[in-house]
Each structure stands twice: as C-alpha cells, then as structure tokens.
Amino acid sequence: MTVEGHPQDLGTADQVSAYLGAMARELASALGLEAVVSTGQVDSTAPSAIFRSCDLVVGFLPSAPAFLDGAALLPFLPVRGSLPQGPEVAWWLCAPAHPRLAASLAASLARARQDGGLARDIDRSLGTGAAQRYFDSIGFDGILRAQYLALNPSQRTWLARRRGEGGKLTAAVREGGMYAYVPQPDGHILGFDFDLVVTLANSLGLRLNLNVQKDVKSFFTHDGVMPADLGMRDYDYTPDLLKHVDVYANPMGVTPWRERLMKMITIYPIRNQLAGRKGEELKSIRDLDGKRFAVIKDSVQQKTLQEFAEKNNLHLSFVYDRSEDGLFRLVRAGKADYILDGSVIFALKSEEIRDFGLSPFFSELQGVAWAVKKDDEVFASIVQSFFNASRDSGLLPALWSKTFKMDFTAYIDAMTAAAETGAK
C-alpha cells in the first residue's frame, strides 16, 4: 500500500500520513489481510508503474489525472470543490487485477462513512473535533457524491476512451422545476437530479459540464422545431439537444412516444394523481366525465388527459394558466375542478395544498427516467449500473430524502400499493 497526498485542512503531512497508514492497516485486518504500508508519491505520467509495487494507493487522490484509467476507483472522503457542485471526492486506487479486493474495500469505506467511523478515525489521529471542523470548512452536508462502480470490460473501454477525449460528461438539465435543478442566490445548486448527475460524474472520475435549458420543449426539438402533434404520432428521431449531450439529467415520465426518441433509464416510479377541492374526491372513472381541468396549454398533463378521455369515452374541458401555482388558484377560485400531476409534486406541496383532496387517476405506475441516445447502449448500461449501485448503497435514498423530505423506501412502498389498489 502507498500513502499519497492530503488536504491541508486536515493537519500536517506527517499527521495525515499516520492516519492513512493506520486506517489502511485496520481495513486490511478486517479483511483478514496483513498490510505492508510505505509512504511515497504516485507518478501520474506512468499509469502502468503504479501497481508494480503495491496493490492499493491510499490517499486523497483527485479524479482527473490519467492514472485513474488503469485502476478501480474507491471513493474516500470529500475535498474542497466548486461552489455550484459542492465538495468533490478524493479517491483511493486499487489495482485492476484485484476486483474482489476493490469491492470489499469500497464496501468497508462506505460502511465507515455511514456509521461515522471515518470521522472517528480522523478525530483519533488529529484530535477531537478535527473531522467536523474539516467537513464544515468544505461545506460537506454528509452525503458523499461518489461511489464504487464495478464496470465490465466494455464499460471500462467506454470510460477510458472518454477520459482520453478530455474526461468530460455533458448533461442537459432544466432550470425552473421545483426539485431537479434549482440555482440559489449564493451560487449553490439544489435538486435531486442535480445531486444525482454530480454523483454520476464523480463516480466515473469525469468533469461535469451542464447544458442548462429554460424550457422543457428544448429537449424534444427536431431541426429546431418541436412537432405540434408530438406524443400523438409515431415520430422516430434523435432530438437536437441529445446530439450534443451525453444524458438528459432531467426527470421525465416514461412514455411510448419518448421511448421512440431516446433510451430511457428509470430512476423511481411515480403515479399520477388528481388534486381538487376537499370533499370532491373521485371514486370512479365515470366521475371524471364533464369535469374541468386546470392545465398549462399543450403540456404533458393536457395530452395525458386528452388521451385518457378518448380511451374512456369521457368529455373533459380545460382551463389554462402559465404557471403551476396558477393552476391551484384556478381550482381554489372554482374556475376548474382538478389538477393532474405526479404524486411527488403533490407530496412536495403538501403543506401548501392542505385545503386540497387527492384522488387516484386510475392509471398504471409510471417510471421517471433520464435519457440517453438510443444507440448509446454502453453508456446507457453505465447509467443503469450507477442507478442500481446508488439504490443498493443507500446513496440514492439519501439524496432523495435530502430533496423530498421523505423516506425513499416508504415512498416506493406507497407507490407500489397505490398502483395495485388502482388496478383492482
């Protein structure tokens, strides 16, 4: 094992070297191994030479240098980063010839972070309170936005090629939603999808470049124009924006017409619900006949309602407003009867709409997804692996709870139960 580098916030080089060496020995012992620790520098210009004399590089290594191409990345601790994206991640490196060792060490580090073991190790070596002072100094909120990914050969080839091309991941996000990408006055960015795409880039050791859009229509244009009948005809094209970005890190419901345009990778389920005045909750599909719906003109919600009405021989009418808040005002004023939206939206607004009653929309459970190019199968598999690992590790639920203020497992259980009830 080799000890490398440290943030100055955590003490002198000798102090941090002693801490890292002790930690390496402790983790090795837990795995039934004996650690031989040496202190040195890693030559990032000679990647193949790193693991000639060691199996593991222990330290505060950045994600950009070329030597990361030939190693398994083990997320260690947060380090100072950019203001919009928050703290970055320091890595340990494991020899690619030892995938089981890498997976075991990554799991041990994750457990230590979750139960506060890493902070206790820092305090034991550097003095009580050192860990918290360090976390405060870099603005760490307790969620490390990176994780270990066990990539297969084709995924590793994709990643090595991308690093060779400049090491950048480009994501399209939409500003204006309530919980996906929300800039703050001090320069920070809030939002579940923003946090998640930062984690994706960090986990791959790539620099994140954001392509910020103001209008959801920009995600679907073809030669600069969004077809007026999109969603009603069988269009099959690659949207303009998707030709210039790797991923749409924007929450979109999975629908057949979207799946014809792009490859969608589901993150979590959602169920459409209806919000109306209390005491006017619906109990059957026929109760919808003749009702007025507050919608944003030509929105997904309006198209969903139109398709639903046609399929079930219902007569629905629409009242328009330009903002989501305006829709609730229309219902409160008696100018419309209901609003259609996802269960997450209504959960987020629960305090604001305590005077509303929720009704089922009598629809199946729907996935909320990100999207990549249809022919980008390897990268799509990387994103899918990332989502799977994030759920299993607890990272995705932590980011979810931070944004939505609700327990992820409880939400999934509620959505599944609601869908089963609605189907009966």
N, C-alpha and C positions, 0 to 999 in steps of 0.2 A: 504494500500500500504506500502511496505517496501523499504527503500533505502539501497543499498548494494554496497560497493567497489568502486574503481576509479583508473584510471591510474595516476601516479604521475605527468606526463607531464601536466595535466590539473589543477594543483593547489593543495591546501591543502584539506584534507578530509572534513573540515567544508565548504569550498567554494563549492566543488563539491556536497556535500550533499544538500546544499541550492539550487544549480542549479537544481539538480534532483527533489527535492521536488516541486520547483516552476513549473517545466516542467510537473510533474505528475498532479498538480492541474489544469494547463492550458489545458491539453489534456482532463481531466475529465470534465471540464467545457464545452469544445467544444462538448462533447457527452451528455450534459445535466445532468451530474452527479456531486455529491459532493465528493471530495477526502478527506479521513482521512489518513494522512501521519505519519508514525512512522519510526524511524531510528533503524536499527539493522543488525545483521549478519544472514546469511542463513546457516543452518546446512545441508551440502550436504550428510551426512550419514543417514539422516532421511527424505527421499523424501516426505512421506505422511504427515509429520508435517508442511511442508512449507505453505500450504494454509488453515491451520486451523484458522488462524487469519487474513488473507489478501487474496485479490483477485489477486493482481498484485505485482510482485517483480521488482522494478525499480533500475537499476544499470548497472555496467559493468561486467556482468557475463560471464565467459568462457563457451565454448560449450562442454567440456569434462566431467565435473562431473556427477555423477549418477543421481542427482536430475532433470536433463533435461528430463529423461524418462517420468516423470509424469506431464509435463507442455507443454503449447503451446509456441514455441519459437518466440519471436518478435525481429528481427534484429534492433539494435540500432545505434551504431557508430563503426567505425573501431578502432582497437587497434593494437599495435605493433605485427608483426608476423614474420614468417621465410622469408629469403631473396628470395628464389625461388618462393614462393607462395604469397608474398606480405602481406599487412596488413590482420590480422584476424578480427573477428567480435565479438563485445560484445552484449549480449542479455538482453532483459527484459523477464520475465516469467509471463505467465497468467495462472490462474487455469484452468485445462481441463474442468471443469464444466461450463465454460463461453466462448464457442466458438465464439459467436457473438461479445462479448467484445474484444476478441483477434483479430478477423478480423478487427474490427473498429479501434483499436489502431494501428495495423500493417499498415493499410492504412493511418492513420494520420501521423505516423512516416515517411512513405515513401514520403508523400507529403511534409513534413517538410524538408526532406533531399533534395528533388528535387528543392525546391524553396529557399533553403538556410536558412530556418527557424531554424534548429538546430544550425547552425553556429552563427546565430544572438543571440540565447539563450545563447550560451557559452560566446559570447562577452559581452552580457549584464551582466552576472554574474561575469565573470572573467576579464573583461577589453577588450577594442577594440584590435583586432589582435590576441587574445588568440587562437581562433579556427584555423586560418591559420597557426600560429606557431605550433600548435599541429599536424595538418594534414601534414605539411612539415616534422616534426620530425619523423613521422612514414612512410613516403613515400606514402601517400594516393593520388591516382590520380583522386579522385572524384566519383569513381564507387564502391559502397558497394557490395562486392561479397557475398551476402546472401539475403534471402527474406523469408517472411512468407509463409508457406505451410500448407493449411488446409487438413490434411491427414484423410482418412477414417479409420475405425477400423482395417481392415486387413493390411493397410499400416502402421498404428501405431504399430501393433503387429510385423511386419517385422522389423521396426526400433528399437523397444525395444529389440528384440532378437539380432540384430546386435550389439547394444550397450553392451549387456550382454556378447557378444563374443569378446569384445575388442574395439568396437567402431571405426572400420576401414572400409574405402571404397577403393577398389583397382581398378585402371583404367589403361588400356593399351593405350599408346599414341605412335605416330610415330615421331621420330626426323628426320628432313630433308625436311618436307614440308615448304611452304612459309608462312603459316599463322596459322597453327594449334598448333605446339609446337616448339618454336624457342629459344633455350638457348642463353643467352647473356654473353659477357666476364665477367661482374661483378656479375654473378650468378643469375640475374633475368631471368625469362622466359616470353616470349611474345607469343601471339597467341590466337585467338578467342576460339578455343576448349579447350585450357588450362584454360583460364579465366572461361569458362563455367563450366568445371568439378570442378574447385576450388569452384565456387559458389554452385554447387550441393552438394558437401561435406559439405561446411559451412552451407548451409541451413538445412541440416539434422543433424548438430551437430556431424559429423563424421570426423575422421582424414583421410586425403587423402594420399594414397600410390600409387605412379606411377610406372608402369611397362613399361619402355621406350624401344621401338623397333626401329631398324635401317632400316628395310626392310618391305614393305607392305605385302610381301609374308608370313611373320611370323604370320599374322592374319588369315591365311587360312589353315595351315598345318594340316594333318591328320596322326597321328602316325609318326610325324617328316618329312613328305613329302607333298609337295603341288602337287596335281594331275595336270599333264601337260594339261589335257583337261578340267580343271575346268572352268565352265561357258558354256561348250558345252554339258555336260552330266548332268543328274539329280541326282547329288550327294546329300546325306542327312546324314550329320554327324555333330557332335559338334567339331569345331576347337580346337586344342590342347590348345592354349592360352586362349580361352574362358572358359576352365575348371578351370583356376587359377585366373581369374579376374572377377570383377562384371560387368564391362562395357568397351566396346571399345569406348573410347572418341576420336575417330579418324573420320574425315569426309569421309564417303563412300556413293557413289551413290546407291540408292535403285534399285536392280535388282532382277528378279525372282530367279536366282541361289543363290544369297546371302540370300534371304529370306528363302530358304530351309535350310540354315545352322544356322541361328540366327534370333532373334526377332529384327527388325529394327524400331527405333523411329525417325521419320523425324523432322529435325530442320528447314530447309528452302528449297525452291525449287531452282533448277539450270537448265539451259538449255545448251546443247552442242552447240558450235559454231565452225566455221572454220575460221582460220586466214591464209591469203595468201597475196601475193604482191598486193599493191594498184592498182586498175584498173582491177583486175582479180576476182572481187567478183562474186559469183554464183547466178543464179536466178531460177534454177530448178534442180530437182534431176538428170535429164539426163546429166546435165553439169558436174557431178562428174565422168562420165564414162571415163576411161583411165587416170585419174589423179594419181599423185604420192603423198603419204602422209609420212611425217616425223613422226616417232613414236619411242618410246622405245620398244625394242623387247619383245613380249609376254605381253605387257601392256594391261590394260583395254581398252585403246583407240584403240589399234590394233584389239582386239577382237570385239569391238563395230563396227568398220568399216567393218570387215570381215562379221559379221552377217548382217549388213546393205546392203553390196554388194550382198550377196547371196539372200536376200529377194527381192531386186530390180533389180536383173539380171544385175549387174554392174561389170566391170573389174577395179579393183584398184591394185596399186602396192605400195610397202613400202620401205622406205629408213630409216636406223636405226642410232640412236645415243644413248649414255648412259645418257645424261643429258637433262633436259628440255630446258636449254639455247641453247644446241647444235641443238635442233630441229629448232629453229628460224634461226640459222646460215645456216642450210641446205636450208631453203626456200629462205633466202636472196641471197645465192650463186647460186640459180637456180637449185639445185640438187633435190628439192622436190617442190610440188606446195602448199600444205596446211598442217596445223596442226589442229588436233581435240582436243578440251578441253572445260572445263566448262566456262560459262560466267563470273564467279567470278575470275577465273585465268586471263582471258584477261583484266578484269577490273582492277585488281591489277597491271598488267603490262602495263597499258595504256600509261604511259609516255615512256616506253622502246620500245613499238612497234607502235609508231606513223606512221611509214612507212608501216604498215600492214593495210589491209582492212578486215573487218569481214563479214562473210556470215552465213546465217542460216544453220543448219544441217538437217532441215526438220524432226525434232524429237519432241516427246511429252515432256512436262515439267517433270522433274525428281526430286525426293526428295534426299536431302543429309541428312544422318542419322547417329546416333550412334547405337550400337547394344549390346544386352544382350543375355543370354542363352534363347533358345526357350521356356523352361519350367519355366522360372522365371517370371511368369505373374505379380506377385505383385510388384516386383522391377521394371519391365517394366512400370507398371502403375504409380509408383512413378516418374520415369524419365519423363513420358509423362505429369504428373501433373506439374512437375518442368518446363518443356518447356512452357507449357500453361501459368503458372503464370509469367514466365520470359517475355514472349511476352506482356502479359496484363499490367504488372507493368512498362514496359519500360526498364527493366534491360537488356534483351537480345539485343534490338536495341542499347543500349548504348555501350555494349561490341562489337557489330558488327561494329558500327561507329568508335570505337577506333582502331580496327584492319584494316578494309577495307576502311576507309576514305570515306564512302558513307552513305547516309541516308537509313536505313533499309526499311522503308515504300516505299520510291521511288524505291528501288531495287525490292521489291515484286511486285509493280505495273508494273514495266518494264518487269519482267519475265512473269507475267500473260498475259500482252498484247502481248509479243513476241510469247508466246505459242499459243495464239488464232490466231494471224496472220499466224503462220506457219501451222496451221491446216486447213486453208481455201484453 
